[in-house]
């Protein structure tokens, strides 16, 4: 962690040395809908806010979000109400040809009428900005651009379900463009195992962790950057 923070501060210093003025974090808010699997109701409302940096050498994003997703198909029915809360943080290093690579961490909490699950997960990944030909972030305000990325979300502290898998994101236009309104889409495909109920019972735990399945979700949101 200390090495990671030192690298971030070093990149910030390098950017400032090159006369960068875009290292000031910009607040943003987003809202939209989420299509959910994994025993949830099919559709949930989602919203959140955060801070982000989109500079020449550093990409940074920290956000908090909330959705009203609730379980309709689990082992604790009836379970009529619920919600998810999350904190996400990522930092990426820009390299030539508009690529970037890095990682971060995610914290999430599922709360239902009958139980609560909390976990944190490290992430690692990268992506790329795409601009119209002969276009730069400063010159293509009215031309096509987008950002795509892929991160692998690790199980972290999630011993109950071991959820892990790829998380794909799309922004249009690219956040490198100095605009205010962006379309943001996130698609996750996670492998999970049956909920572990008693880690001290080894035969039962082995049986539950061997029963695996795939879950997915899609977030469709509009982001406003101030």
C-alpha positions in Angstrom: 0.0 0.0 0.0 2.8 2.4 0.8 4.5 1.7 -2.5 1.2 2.2 -4.3 0.6 5.6 -2.7 4.2 6.7 -3.3 3.8 5.9 -7.0 0.6 7.9 -7.2 2.2 11.0 -5.6 5.3 10.6 -7.9 3.0 10.6 -10.9 1.2 13.7 -9.6 4.6 15.5 -9.2 5.7 14.5 -12.7 2.5 15.8 -14.2 2.8 19.1 -12.3 6.4 19.4 -13.5 5.1 19.2 -17.1 2.8 22.1 -16.5 -0.4 20.0 -16.0 -3.3 22.0 -14.6 -5.8 19.1 -14.6 -4.7 17.3 -11.5 -7.4 19.0 -9.4 -10.1 16.3 -8.7 -13.5 17.1 -10.3 -16.7 16.1 -8.5 -19.4 14.2 -10.4 -22.7 12.5 -9.9 -24.4 9.7 -11.8 -27.8 8.0 -11.9 -29.6 5.4 -13.9 -30.8 1.8 -13.8 -29.2 -1.6 -13.1 -30.2 -4.9 -14.6 -29.4 -7.6 -12.0 -29.0 -11.3 -11.7 -27.9 -13.5 -8.8 -31.3 -13.8 -7.2 -32.0 -10.1 -7.3 -35.1 -8.4 -8.7 -34.5 -7.8 -12.4 -34.2 -4.0 -12.3 -32.9 -1.6 -9.6 -32.4 2.2 -9.5 -28.8 3.3 -8.9 -27.1 6.6 -8.1 -23.9 7.9 -6.7 -21.2 10.6 -6.6 -17.5 10.8 -6.6 -14.2 12.6 -7.5 -12.1 11.9 -10.6 -8.8 13.0 -12.2 -8.2 12.6 -16.0 -4.8 14.0 -16.5 -2.1 13.3 -19.1 -0.3 10.8 -16.8 -2.8 9.8 -14.1 -6.4 8.6 -14.0 -8.0 8.5 -10.6 -11.6 7.7 -9.6 -13.2 7.4 -6.1 -16.9 7.0 -5.7 -19.8 6.0 -3.4 -23.0 4.5 -4.8 -26.4 3.1 -3.7 -29.0 0.9 -5.3 -32.4 -0.4 -4.2 -31.8 -4.0 -5.4 -33.4 -6.7 -3.2 -33.3 -10.5 -3.2 -36.3 -12.3 -4.7 -34.7 -15.7 -5.1 -32.5 -16.8 -2.2 -32.8 -19.2 0.8 -34.3 -16.6 3.0 -37.7 -15.8 1.4 -39.8 -13.9 1.9 -37.2 -11.1 2.0 -39.1 -8.1 0.7 -36.6 -5.2 1.1 -33.0 -4.5 0.5 -30.3 -2.3 -0.9 -26.6 -2.3 -1.9 -24.0 0.3 -0.9 -20.5 0.5 -2.4 -17.2 2.4 -2.3 -14.9 2.2 -5.3 -11.4 3.5 -5.8 -9.0 3.1 -8.8 -5.8 4.7 -10.0 -4.3 4.1 -13.5 -1.0 5.1 -15.1 -1.2 6.4 -18.7 1.2 5.0 -21.2 1.7 5.8 -24.9 -1.0 5.3 -27.5 -3.8 6.2 -25.0 -3.5 3.0 -22.9 -3.7 2.9 -19.1 -3.0 0.3 -16.5 -3.5 0.1 -12.7 -5.8 -1.2 -10.0 -7.8 -0.3 -6.9 -10.2 -1.7 -4.3 -14.0 -2.0 -3.9 -16.1 -2.2 -0.8 -19.7 -3.4 -0.9 -22.5 -4.2 1.5 -25.7 -6.0 0.7 -28.5 -5.4 3.3 -31.8 -7.3 3.3 -34.6 -7.7 5.6 -33.0 -10.8 7.1 -29.2 -10.6 6.7 -26.2 -8.4 5.7 -23.1 -9.2 3.7 -20.1 -7.0 3.6 -16.8 -7.5 1.7 -13.9 -5.7 0.1 -12.1 -6.7 -3.1 -8.9 -5.7 -4.8 -9.0 -5.0 -8.6 -6.5 -4.9 -11.4 -6.9 -4.0 -15.0 -6.6 -1.3 -17.7 -8.1 0.2 -20.8 -7.8 2.6 -23.6 -9.2 5.9 -24.9 -10.3 6.1 -28.5 -10.5 9.4 -30.4 -11.5 10.3 -33.9 -8.5 10.5 -36.4 -6.3 13.5 -35.9 -8.0 14.4 -32.7 -6.8 15.2 -29.2 -8.7 15.7 -26.0 -8.4 19.4 -26.4 -9.5 19.5 -30.0 -12.3 16.9 -30.4 -15.1 18.3 -28.3 -17.5 17.8 -31.1 -16.1 14.5 -32.5 -16.3 10.9 -31.6 -14.5 9.5 -28.5 -14.9 6.8 -26.0 -13.1 5.0 -23.2 -13.3 1.2 -22.6 -11.7 -0.7 -19.7 -11.6 -4.1 -18.1 -10.8 -4.9 -14.5 -10.6 -8.3 -12.7 -12.4 -8.1 -9.4 -10.9 -10.6 -6.9 -12.7 -12.4 -4.1 -11.0 -10.3 -1.4 -12.7 -10.9 1.9 -15.8 -12.5 0.4 -15.5 -15.9 2.0 -19.2 -16.5 2.0 -19.6 -16.5 -1.9 -16.1 -16.0 -3.3 -17.5 -13.7 -6.0 -14.9 -12.8 -8.7 -14.7 -12.0 -12.4 -14.2 -9.4 -15.1 -15.8 -6.0 -14.9 -16.1 -4.0 -18.2 -16.8 -0.3 -18.5 -17.6 2.1 -21.3 -17.7 5.9 -21.4 -19.0 8.0 -24.2 -17.4 10.4 -24.8 -14.1 9.7 -23.2 -13.7 11.5 -19.8 -10.5 12.9 -21.2 -12.7 15.3 -23.2 -13.5 18.5 -21.3 -17.2 17.9 -21.3 -19.8 17.7 -18.5 -22.3 14.9 -19.6 -21.2 11.3 -20.2 -23.0 8.0 -20.9 -21.5 5.3 -18.6 -22.1 1.6 -19.0 -20.7 -1.2 -16.7 -21.0 -4.9 -17.3 -19.9 -7.5 -14.8 -19.7 -11.3 -15.0 -18.9 -13.0 -11.7 -18.4 -16.6 -10.7 -19.8 -17.4 -7.2 -20.2 -20.4 -5.1 -23.1 -21.4 -2.8 -23.1 -19.3 0.4 -20.9 -20.8 3.1 -22.8 -21.0 6.3 -20.3 -22.5 8.8 -16.6 -22.3 8.0 -15.9 -24.6 11.0 -17.8 -27.5 9.3 -15.2 -28.5 6.7 -17.3 -31.2 4.8 -20.2 -28.8 4.5 -17.9 -25.9 3.4 -16.3 -28.1 0.7 -19.7 -29.1 -0.6 -20.9 -25.5 -0.7 -17.8 -24.1 -2.4 -17.9 -26.8 -5.1 -21.4 -25.7 -6.1 -20.6 -22.8 -8.4 -22.6 -20.5 -10.7 -22.2 -17.4 -12.8 -24.0 -14.1 -12.1 -24.1 -10.9 -14.2 -25.3 -7.3 -14.0 -25.4 -4.2 -16.3 -25.4 -0.6 -15.1 -26.7 2.0 -17.5 -26.1 5.5 -16.1 -25.6 9.2 -17.1 -22.7 11.0 -15.4 -22.5 14.7 -14.9 -19.0 16.0 -14.1 -18.9 19.5 -12.5 
